């Protein structure tokens, strides 16, 4: 399969992952900075271009992987679909529901696939809880507490931006497990410029979810994610703390009334798994949990959170 990657920021990481895959026969990277493109050519033996028209006019390209700023997602995705190419879009799919629906409509119009990088769906601890709830192994999920806390490493994550650019991943996790919430409330504290702390509560008829997102942690603090899920017959607890020196502390545990069980965590890369999944779905015409319809639902939930935080 022949792939075009748009962008040399996070797109460089996607390029690195494609370089490992036999399925990715040829990769072309578009970017504005020649020095960055030269680095990618030398390191991963990819083709590069500074002319996006080359991408649209190349009839051999099957998939366009869009790693551009959020406000460019609609324009480039619709253009790629119009040019006869499937698209894979970084999260969030767009900045508005209208833009996301325009991409979805274009995919339907041209009978092509649009995927969105909802990568937590391929992160094992999150997959594990999803399967437990889906298969009703421990009864109904009654309460879910989720966290995503980081030092100020990711640009502007103040109250107007943290919902779409950080907490959207956890909103996807919650809405996939529990569906659309009956009600949502949230409070936010802007601690410093472009740094905030948010607590959101999603209420359902017989359950609830609490999400904490924070971008105001000290520089020495880890990038910290995790959840605690209270089910009718047990509790599942997960955390991962990733430090700036590369060290990681992580654990996944299951608690029952008379038993505590440590769940082994396989070594895997959720981003790589997501990309391989997309290529397989295109090649074999399979349904996908990364379909844009899933991402539109997640985007709506994140936009509801944003409105709650900025009103």
C-alpha positions as semicolon CSV with decimal commas, in nm:
position;residue;x (nm);y (nm);z (nm)
1;X;0,000;0,000;0,000
2;X;0,126;0,347;-0,086
3;X;0,089;0,617;0,177
4;X;0,133;0,993;0,197
5;X;0,202;1,157;0,533
6;X;0,114;1,526;0,564
7;X;0,325;1,702;0,825
8;X;0,669;1,657;0,977
9;X;0,585;1,717;1,343
10;X;0,394;1,415;1,473
11;X;0,398;1,303;1,112
12;X;0,766;1,218;1,159
13;X;0,666;0,959;1,419
14;X;0,402;0,813;1,187
15;X;0,671;0,792;0,918
16;X;0,898;0,603;1,158
17;X;0,621;0,353;1,230
18;X;0,539;0,300;0,861
19;X;0,908;0,232;0,797
20;X;0,870;-0,085;1,008
21;X;0,573;-0,218;0,811
22;X;0,600;-0,441;0,506
23;X;0,246;-0,336;0,416
24;X;0,366;0,022;0,362
25;X;0,533;-0,031;0,026
26;X;0,608;0,334;-0,042
27;X;0,577;0,640;0,183
28;X;0,579;1,001;0,064
29;X;0,607;1,279;0,322
30;X;0,487;1,634;0,260
31;X;0,629;1,921;0,461
32;X;0,735;2,285;0,437
33;X;1,087;2,259;0,579
34;X;1,342;2,104;0,346
35;X;1,590;2,035;0,626
36;X;1,331;1,824;0,810
37;X;1,235;1,643;0,491
38;X;1,602;1,569;0,421
39;X;1,636;1,420;0,769
40;X;1,336;1,192;0,709
41;X;1,467;1,084;0,367
42;X;1,805;0,990;0,511
43;X;1,668;0,815;0,818
44;X;1,369;0,625;0,676
45;X;1,435;0,616;0,298
46;X;1,105;0,782;0,212
47;X;1,010;1,010;-0,073
48;X;0,943;1,375;0,017
49;X;0,782;1,680;-0,139
50;X;0,701;2,041;-0,055
51;X;0,423;2,050;-0,316
52;X;0,094;1,910;-0,189
53;X;-0,042;1,899;-0,543
54;X;0,199;1,611;-0,607
55;X;0,008;1,413;-0,345
56;X;-0,333;1,486;-0,493
57;X;-0,219;1,409;-0,847
58;X;-0,042;1,081;-0,765
59;X;-0,297;0,814;-0,854
60;X;-0,087;0,541;-0,692
61;X;-0,132;0,675;-0,337
62;X;-0,394;0,476;-0,144
63;X;-0,399;0,652;0,194
64;X;-0,329;1,007;0,313
65;X;-0,223;1,031;0,680
66;X;-0,303;1,383;0,806
67;X;-0,081;1,510;1,088
68;X;-0,148;1,881;1,045
69;X;-0,288;2,150;1,280
70;X;-0,650;2,086;1,369
71;X;-0,790;2,375;1,166
72;X;-0,649;2,219;0,846
73;X;-0,806;1,876;0,892
74;X;-1,130;1,944;0,705
75;X;-0,967;2,111;0,406
76;X;-0,698;1,848;0,353
77;X;-0,918;1,545;0,429
78;X;-1,192;1,653;0,188
79;X;-0,931;1,732;-0,077
80;X;-0,770;1,388;-0,034
81;X;-1,104;1,212;-0,057
82;X;-1,193;1,412;-0,368
83;X;-0,861;1,291;-0,515
84;X;-0,967;0,928;-0,457
85;X;-0,764;0,849;-0,145
86;X;-0,861;0,709;0,194
87;X;-0,769;0,929;0,493
88;X;-0,634;0,874;0,842
89;X;-0,663;1,184;1,063
90;X;-0,499;1,268;1,393
91;X;-0,722;1,345;1,692
92;X;-0,928;1,559;1,714
93;X;-1,083;1,489;1,376
94;X;-1,175;1,859;1,344
95;X;-1,242;2,172;1,549
96;X;-1,618;2,164;1,497
97;X;-1,890;1,906;1,445
98;X;-1,975;2,075;1,115
99;X;-1,620;2,022;0,984
100;X;-1,615;1,660;1,103
101;X;-1,947;1,587;0,934
102;X;-1,819;1,743;0,610
103;X;-1,532;1,493;0,612
104;X;-1,771;1,206;0,686
105;X;-2,005;1,318;0,406
106;X;-1,714;1,337;0,160
107;X;-1,605;0,982;0,249
108;X;-1,957;0,858;0,178
109;X;-1,983;1,062;-0,142
110;X;-1,662;0,918;-0,287
111;X;-1,712;0,568;-0,138
112;X;-1,384;0,586;0,056
113;X;-1,277;0,531;0,416
114;X;-1,205;0,799;0,676
115;X;-1,031;0,686;0,996
116;X;-0,935;0,885;1,305
117;X;-0,654;0,806;1,548
118;X;-0,853;0,712;1,859
119;X;-0,539;0,535;1,977
120;X;-0,653;0,452;2,333
121;X;-0,869;0,182;2,176
122;X;-0,542;-0,005;2,107
123;X;-0,376;0,065;2,445
124;X;-0,395;-0,268;2,629
125;X;-0,526;-0,154;2,973
126;X;-0,808;0,036;2,802
127;X;-0,879;-0,259;2,570
128;X;-0,887;-0,483;2,877
129;X;-1,156;-0,284;3,056
130;X;-1,356;-0,250;2,734
131;X;-1,361;-0,628;2,693
132;X;-1,451;-0,686;3,060
133;X;-1,748;-0,451;3,032
134;X;-1,851;-0,578;2,687
135;X;-1,850;-0,941;2,805
136;X;-2,014;-0,858;3,141
137;X;-1,741;-1,046;3,328
138;X;-1,774;-0,840;3,648
139;X;-2,127;-0,705;3,615
140;X;-2,221;-0,351;3,524
141;X;-1,977;-0,062;3,532
142;X;-2,102;0,168;3,808
143;X;-1,833;0,434;3,840
144;X;-1,527;0,518;3,631
145;X;-1,255;0,762;3,738
146;X;-1,006;0,860;3,468
147;X;-0,702;1,088;3,480
148;X;-0,457;1,244;3,234
149;X;-0,204;1,479;3,396
150;X;0,103;1,635;3,241
151;X;0,371;1,896;3,288
152;X;0,340;2,188;3,040
153;X;0,494;1,995;2,748
154;X;0,214;2,023;2,489
155;X;0,156;2,389;2,415
156;X;-0,159;2,576;2,507
157;X;-0,382;2,361;2,728
158;X;-0,579;2,631;2,906
159;X;-0,952;2,601;2,974
160;X;-1,039;2,682;2,611
161;X;-0,809;2,413;2,466
162;X;-0,763;2,130;2,716
163;X;-1,092;1,958;2,628
164;X;-1,013;1,906;2,258
165;X;-0,638;1,867;2,281
166;X;-0,585;1,652;2,592
167;X;-0,906;1,525;2,751
168;X;-1,067;1,412;2,424
169;X;-0,888;1,077;2,454
170;X;-1,049;1,008;2,791
171;X;-1,385;1,138;2,667
172;X;-1,359;0,877;2,392
173;X;-1,279;0,606;2,648
174;X;-1,577;0,700;2,865
175;X;-1,832;0,741;2,586
176;X;-1,727;0,415;2,424
177;X;-1,787;0,234;2,753
178;X;-2,098;0,414;2,874
179;X;-2,243;0,598;2,574
180;X;-2,365;0,956;2,557
181;X;-2,405;1,107;2,903
182;X;-2,742;1,220;3,038
183;X;-2,571;1,527;3,182
184;X;-2,227;1,683;3,205
185;X;-2,079;1,924;3,456
186;X;-1,723;2,051;3,480
187;X;-1,508;2,300;3,662
188;X;-1,173;2,443;3,558
189;X;-0,891;2,635;3,718
190;X;-0,643;2,820;3,495
191;X;-0,335;2,783;3,713
192;X;-0,087;2,968;3,493
193;X;-0,084;3,098;3,138
194;X;-0,187;2,811;2,903
195;X;-0,199;2,566;3,197
196;X;-0,515;2,442;3,366
197;X;-0,675;2,174;3,581
198;X;-1,020;2,034;3,494
199;X;-1,260;1,797;3,667
200;X;-1,559;1,674;3,467
201;X;-1,850;1,456;3,576
202;X;-2,059;1,261;3,324
203;X;-2,382;1,126;3,472
204;X;-2,585;0,830;3,348
205;X;-2,904;0,671;3,478
206;X;-2,726;0,421;3,703
207;X;-2,357;0,510;3,672
208;X;-2,117;0,801;3,642
209;X;-1,770;0,890;3,517
210;X;-1,523;1,140;3,659
211;X;-1,244;1,274;3,438
212;X;-0,950;1,478;3,563
213;X;-0,729;1,653;3,312
214;X;-0,433;1,868;3,414
215;X;-0,161;2,048;3,222
216;X;-0,021;2,246;3,515
217;X;0,193;1,981;3,682
218;X;0,559;2,061;3,770
219;X;0,831;1,982;3,514
220;X;0,962;1,691;3,722
221;X;0,613;1,536;3,742
222;X;0,547;1,238;3,512
223;X;0,302;1,225;3,226
224;X;0,045;1,039;3,432
225;X;-0,259;0,850;3,302
226;X;-0,488;0,588;3,445
227;X;-0,831;0,485;3,564
228;X;-1,019;0,312;3,845
229;X;-1,332;0,124;3,740
230;X;-1,587;0,016;4,000
231;X;-1,797;-0,273;3,870
232;X;-2,066;-0,473;4,048
233;X;-1,826;-0,761;4,121
234;X;-1,484;-0,599;4,138
235;X;-1,253;-0,305;4,078
236;X;-0,996;-0,263;3,800
237;X;-0,721;-0,009;3,861
238;X;-0,458;0,109;3,613
239;X;-0,190;0,372;3,617
240;X;0,113;0,466;3,410
241;X;0,365;0,735;3,503
242;X;0,613;0,825;3,230
243;X;0,907;1,042;3,336
244;X;1,116;1,279;3,127
245;X;1,422;1,052;3,164
246;X;1,235;0,775;2,980
247;X;1,155;0,561;3,285
248;X;0,800;0,430;3,326
249;X;0,612;0,301;3,629
250;X;0,291;0,116;3,544
251;X;0,049;-0,139;3,687
252;X;-0,288;-0,298;3,602
253;X;-0,473;-0,475;3,885
254;X;-0,805;-0,651;3,942
255;X;-0,958;-0,659;4,291
256;X;-1,235;-0,896;4,401
257;X;-1,369;-0,957;4,751
258;X;-1,112;-1,226;4,831
259;X;-0,852;-1,185;4,560
260;X;-0,609;-0,927;4,423
261;X;-0,468;-1,006;4,078
262;X;-0,193;-0,829;3,887
263;X;-0,274;-0,829;3,515
264;X;0,034;-0,870;3,289
265;X;0,091;-0,580;3,052
266;X;0,212;-0,688;2,707
267;X;0,477;-0,480;2,531
268;X;0,300;-0,310;2,243
269;X;0,271;0,027;2,073
270;X;-0,086;0,153;2,047
271;X;0,002;0,396;1,766
272;X;0,160;0,121;1,558
273;X;-0,135;-0,109;1,626
274;X;-0,376;0,162;1,513
275;X;-0,187;0,219;1,188
276;X;-0,164;-0,153;1,112
277;X;-0,536;-0,185;1,183
278;X;-0,616;0,091;0,933
279;X;-0,406;-0,068;0,660
280;X;-0,571;-0,405;0,721
281;X;-0,921;-0,255;0,714
282;X;-0,850;-0,090;0,380
283;X;-0,686;-0,398;0,233
284;X;-0,957;-0,640;0,348
285;X;-1,253;-0,398;0,347
286;X;-1,324;-0,460;0,716
287;X;-1,526;-0,246;0,959
288;X;-1,321;-0,036;1,201
289;X;-1,346;0,100;1,554
290;X;-1,153;0,402;1,420
291;X;-1,424;0,493;1,170
292;X;-1,497;0,865;1,151
293;X;-1,850;0,810;1,283
294;X;-1,696;0,702;1,615
295;X;-1,474;1,011;1,616
296;X;-1,767;1,245;1,549
297;X;-1,943;1,111;1,860
298;X;-1,626;1,164;2,063
299;X;-1,581;1,514;1,921
300;X;-1,935;1,610;2,019
301;X;-1,867;1,498;2,377
302;X;-1,542;1,698;2,387
303;X;-1,715;2,006;2,243
304;X;-1,984;1,976;2,511
305;X;-1,706;1,974;2,769
306;X;-1,545;2,279;2,608
307;X;-1,875;2,470;2,622
308;X;-1,913;2,381;2,987
309;X;-1,561;2,506;3,061
310;X;-1,585;2,833;2,869
311;X;-1,940;2,943;2,957
